[in-house]
Amino acid sequence: MSVMSIRVDDERKKQLKAIASLQGKSMSSIVESLIDQYVEEFKTSRELDDDLKAIMKVSEPSFEEWDNDEDEIYDEM
């Protein structure tokens, strides 16, 4: 395990230390848990993006008639 240093203002540090103490946990374990949650949320949002892209790909043929020179002015919107 490696060491990572982060800067946190004194008030947040006090709050985290108090919560950790109340829960019988270390501050490190709480931060690790929060990092895990953040990473999982990121993965979930990426999966949702991929699902949305897949749905849009399926519907793409329905809009082929809109792909013409006249409508190119809307491509940058």
Summary of the structure (lengths in Angstrom):
residues: 77
radius of gyration: 23.4
end to end distance: 47.5
largest distance: 66.2
contacts: 123
relative contact order: 0.05
helix: 78%
strand: 0%
